[in-house]
C-alpha cells in the first residue's frame, strides 16, 4: 500500500535549477505520484513557472498533510513565510537563511512523522558558507540536526549501488584514513540500512580493493592485505555477507554486479565513476544512518544552465520515487 504521507522537497539554491526541475518533476508525476510538496516561497515558483513558459499552477499550503489533496491539479508548496528573490545563475548570500530554513523545517517535519521522506535539492555551499553556515554540506548538516555522528553516502542507480568509504579527500591521504574501524563501521551502517530501508533481508556487500589488483598479496601496496582483508573477516564474523577485497577494475561489469547488492569502495571516484557511467541522469544520492529517509539528485546546482529551461528533472524524479519507496519500507518496519 502506498504511503499517504508526502515526500518533502527542499528549496535548494534558488539561483540554480532546483525550482525548474521541481516544476518539471511535478508535471511528470502529478497523475500517478508519488505525492511531494516543496518547501519554498510560492510566489517565487509562480514567477519561475511563468518565465519558463510552464503552465503549472502552484498551490500554497499551510501543512504537509494538505499536499495530497491538491497534488493532482497543482504543485503544493509549503510556504516558508520568507521572500526569496533570485537571479538564475547568480547566487546571493541574501537567500541563505531561506535555504537553511527549508532544510531545517523539512527535517523537523519528517522526524515528527508528518512526511514519508526527505529529498534535498542541490545547494550552493560557498554561498551558505559566506552566510555563516558551519557545515561542509547537506549530509553533515542533516546529521547534526538528527544527532548522528557518522552518516554514510550511498549512490543508487537502476543497476548499481555504491558506497564510497572515504569521500571528498585527496587521494594521497586515503591510505591513512582507511582504517579497520572505518571500513567495519561503514559496512555495518550500510548493511543495516539495506535491511531496514531497502527491504533486503540479507544484503550482499562487495568490497573493492584500494590498490591495483587488490594489492596482489602486498606486492602492490599493503592496505588490501593489512586493512581490508581483516575487515572482511571481522564483518563476516558479525554475520554480514561481504566478500573482497576485489580488484576494482573487474567489479562493475554486468556479471559481477549480479553477485552483490552494494559495492563498498575505498575512494570517492572508484564508486562514482561506474555509477555515473551507468546512470548519469538517474543516479540518486541516499544518506544512510539517519533516523529518516533522505535522498537527493546526483548533480549540483548547475548555475551555468539555470533559467534556460534545459535542465533535466530525471535524477530528481528518481530521487523522489526512491524516497517514497524507502519511506514506505521504513514505515512498514517501524514499531506500532
C-alpha positions as CSV (number, residue, x, y, z in Angstrom):
1,X,0.0,0.0,0.0
2,X,1.4,3.4,-1.0
3,X,2.0,5.8,1.9
4,X,-0.5,8.7,2.3
5,X,2.3,10.9,3.7
6,X,4.0,13.2,1.2
7,X,7.7,13.3,0.3
8,X,9.2,16.7,1.3
9,X,11.4,18.5,-1.2
10,X,13.7,21.3,-0.1
11,X,14.2,24.6,-2.0
12,X,17.9,24.2,-2.7
13,X,19.9,27.1,-4.2
14,X,17.2,29.4,-5.7
15,X,19.6,30.7,-8.3
16,X,20.2,27.2,-9.5
17,X,18.0,24.6,-11.3
18,X,16.1,23.4,-8.2
19,X,12.9,25.2,-8.8
20,X,12.9,24.4,-12.6
21,X,13.3,20.7,-12.0
22,X,10.8,20.7,-9.2
23,X,8.2,22.1,-11.6
24,X,9.2,19.7,-14.3
25,X,9.0,16.8,-11.8
26,X,5.5,17.7,-10.7
27,X,4.5,17.8,-14.4
28,X,5.7,14.2,-14.8
29,X,4.4,12.9,-11.5
30,X,1.1,14.7,-11.0
31,X,-1.1,12.0,-12.5
32,X,0.4,9.0,-10.7
33,X,2.6,10.3,-7.9
34,X,4.3,9.8,-5.6
35,X,3.0,13.0,-3.9
36,X,5.6,15.5,-2.9
37,X,5.5,19.1,-1.7
38,X,8.1,21.8,-2.0
39,X,9.3,23.9,1.0
40,X,9.8,27.3,-0.7
41,X,8.2,30.6,-1.5
42,X,5.0,30.0,-3.6
43,X,5.3,33.3,-5.4
44,X,8.9,32.5,-6.4
45,X,7.6,29.3,-8.0
46,X,4.8,31.1,-9.8
47,X,7.2,33.6,-11.2
48,X,9.6,30.8,-12.3
49,X,6.8,28.9,-14.0
50,X,5.7,32.0,-15.9
51,X,9.2,32.9,-17.0
52,X,9.9,29.3,-18.0
53,X,6.8,29.2,-20.1
54,X,5.3,26.4,-18.0
55,X,1.5,26.5,-17.4
56,X,1.9,24.9,-13.9
57,X,-0.4,26.0,-11.1
58,X,1.2,26.4,-7.7
59,X,-0.9,25.9,-4.5
60,X,0.2,27.4,-1.3
61,X,-0.4,25.0,1.6
62,X,0.0,25.5,5.4
63,X,0.6,21.9,6.4
64,X,2.3,19.0,4.7
65,X,-0.9,16.9,5.2
66,X,-2.7,19.2,2.6
67,X,-0.3,18.1,-0.2
68,X,-2.2,15.0,-1.3
69,X,-5.5,16.9,-1.8
70,X,-4.1,19.3,-4.3
71,X,-1.2,17.4,-5.9
72,X,-3.2,16.1,-8.9
73,X,-4.0,19.7,-10.0
74,X,-1.2,21.9,-8.7
75,X,2.3,21.8,-7.2
76,X,1.9,22.0,-3.5
77,X,4.3,24.5,-1.9
78,X,4.6,24.7,1.9
79,X,5.2,28.4,2.4
80,X,8.3,29.3,4.3
81,X,7.0,32.7,5.0
82,X,10.1,34.3,3.6
83,X,10.6,36.5,0.5
84,X,13.1,34.8,-1.9
85,X,14.4,36.9,-4.8
86,X,17.0,35.2,-7.1
87,X,18.5,35.7,-10.5
88,X,19.2,32.5,-12.3
89,X,22.9,31.7,-12.4
90,X,23.8,34.4,-9.8
91,X,23.6,33.1,-6.2
92,X,23.4,35.5,-3.4
93,X,24.0,35.1,0.3
94,X,20.8,37.1,0.9
95,X,18.9,33.8,0.2
96,X,20.9,31.7,2.5
97,X,18.6,32.0,5.5
98,X,15.7,30.8,3.4
99,X,17.7,27.8,2.1
100,X,18.7,26.8,5.6
101,X,15.2,27.2,6.9
102,X,13.8,25.0,4.2
103,X,16.2,22.2,5.2
104,X,15.6,22.7,8.9
105,X,11.8,22.7,8.6
106,X,11.8,19.7,6.3
107,X,13.9,17.7,8.7
108,X,11.7,18.6,11.6
109,X,8.6,17.6,9.8
110,X,9.9,14.2,8.6
111,X,11.2,13.5,12.1
112,X,7.8,14.2,13.5
113,X,6.2,11.7,11.2
114,X,4.4,14.3,9.0
115,X,6.2,13.2,5.9
116,X,7.3,9.9,4.4
117,X,10.8,11.0,3.5
118,X,13.1,14.0,2.6
119,X,14.5,14.9,-0.7
120,X,17.0,17.7,-0.9
121,X,17.5,19.9,-3.9
122,X,21.2,20.9,-4.5
123,X,22.7,23.8,-2.5
124,X,25.5,26.2,-3.3
125,X,27.8,25.5,-0.4
126,X,30.0,28.5,-1.0
127,X,27.1,30.9,-0.6
128,X,25.9,29.3,2.6
129,X,29.5,29.4,4.0
130,X,29.6,33.2,3.3
131,X,26.4,33.5,5.4
132,X,28.0,31.6,8.4
133,X,26.8,28.1,7.6
134,X,29.2,25.9,9.5
135,X,28.9,22.6,7.7
136,X,30.7,21.2,4.7
137,X,27.4,20.3,3.1
138,X,23.9,18.8,3.3
139,X,24.8,15.5,4.8
140,X,26.8,16.9,7.7
141,X,24.0,19.4,8.5
142,X,21.3,16.7,8.4
143,X,23.5,14.5,10.7
144,X,23.8,17.5,13.1
145,X,20.0,18.1,13.1
146,X,19.4,14.3,13.8
147,X,22.2,14.0,16.4
148,X,24.1,11.4,14.3
149,X,27.9,11.2,14.3
150,X,28.6,9.4,11.1
151,X,26.2,9.1,8.2
152,X,27.1,7.1,5.1
153,X,26.7,8.2,1.5
154,X,25.3,5.8,-1.0
155,X,24.8,6.4,-4.7
156,X,22.0,4.3,-6.2
157,X,21.0,3.7,-9.8
158,X,18.8,1.1,-11.6
159,X,21.7,-1.4,-12.0
160,X,24.2,-0.5,-9.3
161,X,24.5,0.8,-5.7
162,X,27.9,2.1,-4.4
163,X,29.2,3.4,-1.1
164,X,32.5,5.4,-1.0
165,X,34.3,4.7,2.3
166,X,36.3,8.0,2.0
167,X,34.7,10.9,0.2
168,X,35.9,14.4,-0.5
169,X,39.6,14.0,0.4
170,X,42.8,14.0,-1.7
171,X,44.0,10.5,-2.8
172,X,47.3,10.9,-1.0
173,X,45.5,10.8,2.4
174,X,43.2,7.9,1.7
175,X,45.6,5.2,3.0
176,X,45.9,6.9,6.3
177,X,42.1,7.4,6.6
178,X,41.3,3.8,5.6
179,X,41.3,2.2,9.0
180,X,39.9,-1.1,10.1
181,X,37.3,0.6,12.2
182,X,36.2,2.9,9.4
183,X,35.7,0.0,7.0
184,X,33.8,-2.0,9.5
185,X,31.6,0.9,10.6
186,X,30.7,1.8,7.0
187,X,29.8,-1.8,6.2
188,X,27.6,-2.2,9.3
189,X,25.7,1.0,8.7
190,X,25.2,0.0,5.0
191,X,24.0,-3.5,5.7
192,X,21.6,-2.2,8.4
193,X,20.1,0.4,6.0
194,X,19.7,-2.1,3.2
195,X,17.7,-4.3,5.5
196,X,15.6,-1.5,7.1
197,X,15.0,0.8,4.2
198,X,15.5,-1.2,1.1
199,X,13.8,-4.4,2.4
200,X,16.8,-6.7,1.5
201,X,16.7,-9.4,4.2
202,X,20.3,-10.5,3.7
203,X,22.3,-7.8,1.9
204,X,25.3,-8.9,-0.1
205,X,28.2,-6.5,0.1
206,X,31.3,-6.5,-2.1
207,X,34.4,-4.6,-1.0
208,X,36.7,-3.1,-3.7
209,X,40.4,-3.1,-3.2
210,X,42.4,0.1,-2.8
211,X,45.4,-0.8,-4.9
212,X,45.6,-2.3,-8.4
213,X,44.7,-6.0,-8.4
214,X,43.7,-5.6,-4.7
215,X,47.4,-5.3,-3.8
216,X,48.4,-8.7,-5.2
217,X,49.1,-10.1,-1.7
218,X,51.0,-7.0,-0.6
219,X,53.3,-6.6,-3.6
220,X,51.4,-3.6,-4.9
221,X,50.6,-1.9,-1.6
222,X,49.8,-3.4,1.7
223,X,46.4,-1.8,2.6
224,X,44.3,-4.5,1.0
225,X,46.2,-7.2,2.9
226,X,46.6,-5.4,6.2
227,X,43.3,-3.5,6.5
228,X,40.7,-4.6,4.0
229,X,41.1,-8.4,4.3
230,X,40.9,-8.4,8.1
231,X,37.9,-6.1,7.9
232,X,36.1,-8.6,5.7
233,X,36.9,-11.4,8.2
234,X,35.6,-9.4,11.1
235,X,32.4,-8.4,9.3
236,X,31.7,-12.0,8.3
237,X,32.1,-13.0,11.9
238,X,29.4,-10.4,12.7
239,X,27.1,-12.2,10.3
240,X,27.4,-9.7,7.4
241,X,27.5,-11.2,3.9
242,X,30.6,-9.5,2.5
243,X,33.3,-10.5,0.0
244,X,36.6,-9.0,-1.0
245,X,38.7,-7.1,-1.4
246,X,38.1,-7.4,-5.1
247,X,40.2,-5.8,-7.8
248,X,38.2,-2.7,-8.6
249,X,38.7,-3.0,-12.4
250,X,36.7,-6.2,-12.5
251,X,33.9,-5.4,-10.0
252,X,31.5,-3.4,-12.1
253,X,30.8,-5.4,-15.3
254,X,27.3,-6.9,-15.7
255,X,28.1,-10.4,-14.5
256,X,30.0,-9.1,-11.4
257,X,27.1,-6.8,-10.5
258,X,24.7,-9.7,-10.2
259,X,26.7,-11.1,-7.3
260,X,26.2,-8.2,-4.8
261,X,23.6,-5.6,-3.7
262,X,26.1,-2.8,-3.0
263,X,29.8,-2.2,-3.7
264,X,31.9,-0.5,-1.0
265,X,34.8,1.4,-2.4
266,X,37.8,2.9,-0.6
267,X,37.8,6.1,-2.7
268,X,35.2,8.5,-4.0
269,X,35.9,8.1,-7.7
270,X,36.1,4.3,-7.5
271,X,32.4,4.4,-6.5
272,X,31.1,7.3,-8.5
273,X,32.8,6.7,-11.9
274,X,30.9,3.4,-12.6
275,X,27.7,4.7,-11.1
276,X,27.7,7.8,-13.2
277,X,28.7,5.9,-16.3
278,X,25.8,3.6,-15.9
279,X,23.2,6.0,-14.6
280,X,24.3,9.6,-15.1
281,X,20.8,11.0,-15.3
282,X,19.1,8.6,-12.9
283,X,21.6,8.4,-10.1
284,X,20.3,9.1,-6.6
285,X,22.3,10.1,-3.5
286,X,20.9,8.3,-0.4
287,X,22.2,9.1,3.1
288,X,22.4,6.0,5.3
289,X,22.4,6.0,9.1
290,X,19.9,8.8,9.6
291,X,16.7,8.2,11.6
292,X,14.7,9.1,8.5
293,X,14.9,8.6,4.7
294,X,16.9,11.2,2.8
295,X,17.7,11.2,-0.9
296,X,18.9,13.8,-3.4
297,X,19.5,14.1,-7.1
298,X,23.1,13.2,-8.0
299,X,24.0,16.6,-9.5
300,X,24.7,20.1,-8.4
301,X,23.0,23.5,-8.8
302,X,24.0,23.8,-12.5
303,X,24.3,27.5,-12.3
304,X,25.5,27.6,-15.9
305,X,22.2,26.4,-17.3
306,X,19.8,27.8,-14.7
307,X,16.9,29.7,-16.1
308,X,17.4,28.4,-19.7
309,X,14.7,25.7,-19.5
310,X,17.0,22.9,-20.4
311,X,17.7,21.3,-17.0
312,X,16.6,17.6,-17.0
313,X,14.5,16.5,-14.0
314,X,15.3,12.8,-14.3
315,X,17.6,12.5,-11.3
316,X,15.2,14.5,-9.1
317,X,12.3,12.3,-10.2
318,X,14.3,9.2,-9.4
319,X,15.2,10.7,-6.0
320,X,11.5,11.4,-5.2
321,X,10.4,7.9,-6.4
322,X,13.1,6.2,-4.4
323,X,12.5,8.3,-1.3
324,X,8.8,7.3,-1.4
325,X,9.7,3.6,-1.7
326,X,12.2,3.7,1.1
327,X,9.9,5.8,3.3
328,X,7.2,3.1,2.8
329,X,9.6,0.4,3.8
330,X,10.7,2.3,6.9
331,X,7.1,2.8,7.9
332,X,6.3,-0.9,7.5
333,X,9.2,-1.9,9.7
334,X,8.7,0.7,12.4
335,X,7.1,-0.4,15.7
336,X,3.4,0.4,16.1
